[in-house]
Amino acid sequence: VRAERLVIIGGVAAGMSAASRARRLNPQMEVVVLEKGDYVSYGACGLAYFVSGVVPQAEDLVIYTPEYFRDQRGIYALTCHEALEILPAKKQVLVRRPDGETAPTDYDKLIITAGGAPDVEVPGADAPGVFRCNSLADAIALRAFLEERKPKRAVVIGGGYIGLEAAEALRRRGLEVSLLERSATLMEDLEPEIGQWVEERLRAHEVSAHLNSTVSAIDPAADGSLVVSYGQRQTLTADVAVVATGIVPRAELAARAEIELGASGAIRTDDRQQTNLPGIYAAGDCTETFHRVTGGAVYFPLGTTANKQGRVAGENAAGGNASFPGIVGTLVTKVFELEVAKSGLSWAGARAAGFQPEVVKVDSRSRARYLKGKPLRCTLVADRPSGRLLGAQLAGEEGAARRIDVVATALAAQMTVADFVHLDLGYAPPFGPVYDPLLVAAWQALKAIGRRR
Ligand SMILES: Cc1cc2nc3c(=O)[nH]c(=O)nc-3n(C[C@H](O)[C@H](O)[C@H](O)COP(=O)(O)OP(=O)(O)OC[C@H]3O[C@@H](n4cnc5c(N)ncnc54)[C@H](O)[C@@H]3O)c2cc1C
């Protein structure tokens, strides 16, 4: 009997997690990964650290090579193989091979992990000296330009966490850096009090951030520099530009095969990562997922989610029964020395989702004062009618990232702030004040929503 054949489209976080899990669960299964790029299994989350030079070699980001997968795990990871069409009726994928030839390949089970593609292009973004930082190939091209051409002035377009990481990487290389963000907030939905700290930190490192600044064009000048037009006829001149305006799900291949997309435009799956077509699963940045706080679908592309969903898809494709319960919207990043962390909904996000939120702000310290704790700021959002905790954000040089995991846990458990105030969080002077900033914020939130315990 022929072995069951699993084909996976895309070979990074979700794809290789799926391949590894499926093969482990069902060693008889033939597992083939189609990756259109040159690399599989790399840590995309570390790209900015390669650009800055903290990570010396591109290979340092590659977790496993195709040879490792073949020899150690019996997985065929084929680079420079692009899936052109999914043909569900024939259970085939049409593949373009490295020699340019196109041929169909059969599958019994299929997992789509095609990731995300850069969103709407800024006019002129294809000019020389303009880069993205979405894939390892992008980061290699950007770093080569920085090392060979030694540009002095950089513009980063987009103030999400990837734009912020790129700005820091360029600054660490000694460039003058400006950052342009079209909305009024950095990192999508930071509460103003947290965003303010991020802006201050950027200023302290001489990164000039311009909010409410939509870029309308990038024009190459005669001297080889770039003129970036934004806002009301303002311009910036730079030698290099990094476009970090976000991604959209790569879902067109699936859509053409009549695989259902959600309202977000990403592939819709159930909690087993199964699409509407039998035997076809999807995971990672090409899919939308369930938000456990709003109870609705959301496009929230992150590596941590892609790995987990990939594992679930791989397990189910191999005959197992795993499920992915969704996310609560946790994100941490570092802006120079500042840890910035959020989980759940911001006040504005909660309003938009139909809650009646109250937000409180607490300024505290990361350790006991006599141990020279660093300033730590926290905001917390609660729902007035139900008393539910809806989200929190933290910023500070220490203690912000670890505390957000408490919030993420409480959100997954759908805790009320009345329950949250009684959490037995760890305390010793080197780790926090005796009343943890999160607990103080929860007390204040209780007052704000008019409940006591
Ligand atoms: C600079 C940066 C920093 C990040 N930092 C973090 C972080 O700190 N924490 C975090 O959780 N996440 C982070 N992320 C996000 C994380 O990297 C992504 O969520 C994750 O890589 C998604 O994995 P994926 O497998 O779904 O998709 P991808 O990594 O996008 O991989 C999809 C792959 O599919 C291939 N492909 C697409 N179409 C086809 C086709 N038709 N045929 C064959 N192959 C195809 C693509 O070439 C690509 O290699 C970061 C991302 C970037 C860019």
The ligand as an SDF file (V2000), in Angstrom:
LIG
                    3D

 53 58  0  0  0  0  0  0  0  0999 V2000
   11.0630   41.3810   11.8480 C   0  0  0  0  0  0  0  0  0  0  0  0
   10.0290   40.4520   12.4390 C   0  0  0  0  0  0  0  0  0  0  0  0
   10.0150   40.2390   13.8090 C   0  0  0  0  0  0  0  0  0  0  0  0
    9.0730   39.3940   14.3760 C   0  0  0  0  0  0  0  0  0  0  0  0
    9.0760   39.2120   15.7420 N   0  0  0  0  0  0  0  0  0  0  0  0
    8.1640   38.3920   16.3060 C   0  0  0  0  0  0  0  0  0  0  0  0
    8.1780   38.1650   17.7240 C   0  0  0  0  0  0  0  0  0  0  0  0
    9.0130   38.7170   18.4470 O   0  0  0  0  0  0  0  0  0  0  0  0
    7.2440   37.3220   18.2390 N   0  0  0  0  0  0  0  0  0  0  0  0
    6.3240   36.6840   17.4550 C   0  0  0  0  0  0  0  0  0  0  0  0
    5.5150   35.9240   17.9880 O   0  0  0  0  0  0  0  0  0  0  0  0
    6.2920   36.8790   16.1170 N   0  0  0  0  0  0  0  0  0  0  0  0
    7.1840   37.7130   15.5340 C   0  0  0  0  0  0  0  0  0  0  0  0
    7.1670   37.8960   14.1670 N   0  0  0  0  0  0  0  0  0  0  0  0
    6.1250   37.2530   13.3520 C   0  0  0  0  0  0  0  0  0  0  0  0
    6.5240   35.8650   12.9260 C   0  0  0  0  0  0  0  0  0  0  0  0
    7.7740   35.8920   12.3180 O   0  0  0  0  0  0  0  0  0  0  0  0
    5.4830   35.3050   11.9680 C   0  0  0  0  0  0  0  0  0  0  0  0
    4.2410   35.3400   12.5950 O   0  0  0  0  0  0  0  0  0  0  0  0
    5.7900   33.8730   11.5610 C   0  0  0  0  0  0  0  0  0  0  0  0
    6.9710   33.8060   10.8190 O   0  0  0  0  0  0  0  0  0  0  0  0
    4.6450   33.2980   10.7470 C   0  0  0  0  0  0  0  0  0  0  0  0
    4.9530   32.0190   10.3600 O   0  0  0  0  0  0  0  0  0  0  0  0
    4.2160   31.3300    9.1420 P   0  0  0  0  0  0  0  0  0  0  0  0
    4.8550   29.9930    9.0000 O   0  0  0  0  0  0  0  0  0  0  0  0
    2.7550   31.4040    9.3250 O   0  0  0  0  0  0  0  0  0  0  0  0
    4.5130   32.2590    7.8950 O   0  0  0  0  0  0  0  0  0  0  0  0
    5.8830   32.7730    7.2300 P   0  0  0  0  0  0  0  0  0  0  0  0
    6.9680   32.8700    8.2380 O   0  0  0  0  0  0  0  0  0  0  0  0
    5.5100   33.9920    6.4810 O   0  0  0  0  0  0  0  0  0  0  0  0
    6.2370   31.6210    6.2060 O   0  0  0  0  0  0  0  0  0  0  0  0
    5.4560   31.3590    5.1000 C   0  0  0  0  0  0  0  0  0  0  0  0
    6.3210   30.7570    4.0300 C   0  0  0  0  0  0  0  0  0  0  0  0
    5.4900   30.2900    2.9740 O   0  0  0  0  0  0  0  0  0  0  0  0
    6.1650   30.4750    1.7490 C   0  0  0  0  0  0  0  0  0  0  0  0
    5.1740   30.4790    0.6800 N   0  0  0  0  0  0  0  0  0  0  0  0
    4.1680   31.3740    0.4780 C   0  0  0  0  0  0  0  0  0  0  0  0
    3.4340   31.0470   -0.6130 N   0  0  0  0  0  0  0  0  0  0  0  0
    3.9970   29.9320   -1.1130 C   0  0  0  0  0  0  0  0  0  0  0  0
    3.7030   29.1220   -2.2450 C   0  0  0  0  0  0  0  0  0  0  0  0
    2.6900   29.4000   -3.0530 N   0  0  0  0  0  0  0  0  0  0  0  0
    4.4930   28.0430   -2.4820 N   0  0  0  0  0  0  0  0  0  0  0  0
    5.5380   27.7490   -1.6600 C   0  0  0  0  0  0  0  0  0  0  0  0
    5.8610   28.4920   -0.5880 N   0  0  0  0  0  0  0  0  0  0  0  0
    5.1010   29.5630   -0.3120 C   0  0  0  0  0  0  0  0  0  0  0  0
    6.8460   31.8120    1.9270 C   0  0  0  0  0  0  0  0  0  0  0  0
    7.9430   31.9330    1.0460 O   0  0  0  0  0  0  0  0  0  0  0  0
    7.2860   31.7690    3.3970 C   0  0  0  0  0  0  0  0  0  0  0  0
    8.6160   31.3320    3.5310 O   0  0  0  0  0  0  0  0  0  0  0  0
    8.1230   38.7320   13.5590 C   0  0  0  0  0  0  0  0  0  0  0  0
    8.1460   38.9360   12.1710 C   0  0  0  0  0  0  0  0  0  0  0  0
    9.0830   39.7790   11.6130 C   0  0  0  0  0  0  0  0  0  0  0  0
    9.0880   39.9780   10.1280 C   0  0  0  0  0  0  0  0  0  0  0  0
  1  2  1  0
  2  3  1  0
  2 52  2  0
  3  4  2  0
  4  5  1  0
  4 50  1  0
  5  6  2  0
  6  7  1  0
  6 13  1  0
  7  8  2  0
  7  9  1  0
  9 10  1  0
 10 11  2  0
 10 12  1  0
 12 13  2  0
 13 14  1  0
 14 15  1  0
 14 50  1  0
 15 16  1  0
 16 17  1  0
 16 18  1  0
 18 19  1  0
 18 20  1  0
 20 21  1  0
 20 22  1  0
 22 23  1  0
 23 24  1  0
 24 25  2  0
 24 26  1  0
 24 27  1  0
 27 28  1  0
 28 29  2  0
 28 30  1  0
 28 31  1  0
 31 32  1  0
 32 33  1  0
 33 34  1  0
 33 48  1  0
 34 35  1  0
 35 36  1  0
 35 46  1  0
 36 37  1  0
 36 45  1  0
 37 38  2  0
 38 39  1  0
 39 40  1  0
 39 45  2  0
 40 41  1  0
 40 42  2  0
 42 43  1  0
 43 44  2  0
 44 45  1  0
 46 47  1  0
 46 48  1  0
 48 49  1  0
 50 51  2  0
 51 52  1  0
 52 53  1  0
M  END
$$$$
